[in-house]
Amino acid sequence: MTSMLDGCTPWPEEFVDRYWAAGHWRGNTLDNLLRGWALQYGPRTALVHGGTGTGTGAGTGAGTRLTYAALNRRVDRMAAGFRLRGLRPGQRVVVQLPNVPEFVITVFALMRAGAVPVFCPLSHRTPEVAHLVRVTQAVGYVGPSTSEGFDHTAMAADIAARWPFLRRVFTLEAPGASSPYGGLTTDPSGCQYSPLGSIDAAPEPALALSADQVAFFLLSGGTTAAPKLVPRTHNDYAYQARAAAELVSLTENDVYLAALPAEFNITFGCPGIIGTLSVGGTVVLAENPGPAECLPVIGRERVTITSVVPAVAEHWLDVRPTVQADLSSLRLVQTVGVAPLHRATAERIGPELGCRLQQVYGMAEGLLTLTRPADPDETVLATQGRPLSPDDEIRIVDADGKDLPDGEPGELLARGPYTLRGYYRAPDHNAHSFTADGYFRTGDLARRTPDGNLVITGRRHTGPVPDKS
């Protein structure tokens, strides 16, 4: 087994052997899986974005529809372009993009070049982005030139002046005429600026990459502290997305609406973008989760499955009567959030949206619990379901770390084939976030029902909340 990236905590060998023997881990990198999907589903539509009412179409014209074959070609050429610009295997690149095809293309291209994308929400500003660049020693940044009136290029330039390892900035659109970073330029600190569209070169032979290496970093949630970095390996993430796709019986006839930000775990791989691509389905990218944008898209693209947080679900339900949209294609709405869905909202989703509800409890750190499509209504309405994997191990413990009986609330601990063993370069934090035998302390309070489902009841303490996405 290859060692993980320096600063990461690997799974102990006995667990590695167990997850391989169970068939969870299969040794294929995500970018190589895309090659296989392109061969299998070549002419099918992989990504849809833009067109009437589906977003600003930033950098993509009136609308984009990409087949699997075209997506893989774009990834191949961009990966070669990144390597031509000096990106090397193992180097980190912060990716801060909206829900546009370039997000998917860039992430896969970086992985194919051997680089490690660091997923960063579009809403983050200099303090958070500078923290990510510093902790990961990122050599690159990919983001909009400007977005919602904020100048991301100027932010990147400011960070590059302070942290000399950041030497390459790739912008989604060409900067405006007044920007000092137009076209291919180099600033006084030696940082180079290029439009993302210019990162294009003849494809190269595939690199030999290891599936037990870090594929990308997700960010832990939390509003009161600098975000913590969650390393996700190719093996663990491919398993998570595949298992989640199987659980909801995803097929090539499914159309997944990425309504929440693509860098959220729920959107990217629960089953999300990765799970949908793995079965030959279509991913529709929306830049705004609001009902005015998403409900018409569901009708036009015949969306079958989507994921929302409780507040978005409530907004959709409240606005539904006023929006002209045919939702008859929708079969499943997943809800995931820091707080569980209100019972009253849960009861409205089926009748008012005409689909099945799936409650999901999840986090960037790993563990996913989900209600099953065949569960009784009461289970779907009142619980957050059961763990995704038969090898997910969960404990509910009291303040002294003693296991509690079913029905009693305590802190939820978890370990398993897609749950991290340590945050990246955070030894002090890891010392109190993990038990001696490798269980992650979620900080969430939960109780287990007699039939094995979990009900999340609150937080153990105030402070940073893991990203329930």
Secondary structure, DSSP 8 states (H G I E B T S, - for coil): -----TT-----HHHHHHHHHTTS-----HHHHHHHHHHHHTTSEEEEEESTTS---TTTTTEEEEEHHHHHHHHHHHHHHHHHTT--TT-EEEE---SSHHHHHHHHHHHHTT-EEEE--TT--HHHHHHHHHHHT-SEEEE-SEETTEEHHHHHHHHHHH-TT--EEEESS---TT-TT-SSEE-TTS-EEEEGGG------------TTSEEEEEE---SSS---EEEEEHHHHHHHHHHHHHHTT--TT-EEEE-S-TTSHHHHHSSHHHHHHHTT-EEEE-S--SHHHHHHHHHHHT--EEEE-HHHHHHHHHHGGGS----TT--EEEEE-SS---HHHHHHHHHHH-SEEEEEEEETTEEEEE--TTS-HHHHHH---EESSTT-EEEEE-TTS-B--TT--EEEEEE-TTS-SS-TT-HHHHHHHB-TTS-EEEEEEEEE-TTS-EEEEEESSSS------
